[in-house]
Amino acid sequence: MPTPSPPEPAGTPERIGLFGGTFDPPHLGHVAALRAVSTALSLDRLLLVVANDPWQKSSSRAVTPAEDRFAMAQALAEGIPGVEASRMEIDRGGPSYTVTTVEALRAEALASGRPVPQIYLIVGADLLAELGTWERADDLAEMVTLAVVSRPPTAAAATATATSTATTTGTGHPRTAPPGWRLEWVDGPLVEVSSSVVRDVLERGGRVDELVPAAVMHCIRRRDLYAGHR
């Protein structure tokens, strides 16, 4: 006779927002997304998880050392109430897979006698098409709800819903969930900036005051990151 599984601990599951990334460097686009999620979702924790080895990027370009990226993420998080920088992927070492991080958060809760948390995986609408390339994407889809940050739909897109099953965001991405994923849309003002643009400007000796929070820029100078940042 098979041994029955132990009952899940009683209580209200913790609601955790998980915003992972390379953060090389963090910028005001990240700030906008975090503030939008913080306002829209009733989260108990909002984790800014810094990748140790972002395997989809590190094979194609040089990535700033993890400890430097974590220091910048800390500087970013300190300016946003309720957000905490997490080094769990750095401490785990090796390539960073979101599914492993989610499993670790679930195991941590059960080991502490708490119910499995409800995890919201925060992504931009531009990443939806890439989810199938993530490690063990099917397993991840079973364990999280996607919190997709995008601009509200345009008036033209809203009108199109009368003849279509999908809405589009202000940036043209379809408002449909990839097969097998649970999804919630989080509308917010998005800042048109990327880490690659910030790096390029810094390496040319340009200024990024309108792209990067002052605390992050201070960290960049203090750690002497990115050539030509002065």
C-alpha angles and dihedrals in degrees: 000000000000118000110249117241114255114259116260113254115267122245141072113310115242115248110227128185113207117199109176130180151125094265093199083177119348114230144181091279088066090048092053092049093048093048092048092051093044090054097043103042128053096229128174092202134015111198125198098202116198115211116235096204112005092205096192090058107027092067092061106036143014111273123207112251114276096241091056091048090049091052090053091047090052090052090051094047094050089065096053118068114234096016121116127188112231126205095185093118091047092051091047090054130202126064114347116239119180092213090059091050091051091049090050092053091050093048091047091055094048092047088055093050094254127127120260107280125242103242125202112199107209116215139154119251089248090067097058093089091054099052093096090063093058120106111274091350094175092055091047092051090057093054106043144044114226114235101199115197116207143135115280114267116275120246089253091053092049090053090050091063088076088073102023137060092219130065122206128224125236087266094052100258115139115251095228129116117242110247112283097015130112111221142190122185118224113198116210144142105275122209112223099230138109134198090244091057091049091050092049093051093046093047089053090052094252129142123257101182091129093048105042130047114251092243091055091047089051089053091050091054094043092052093039094235127170118019117266096016093137 
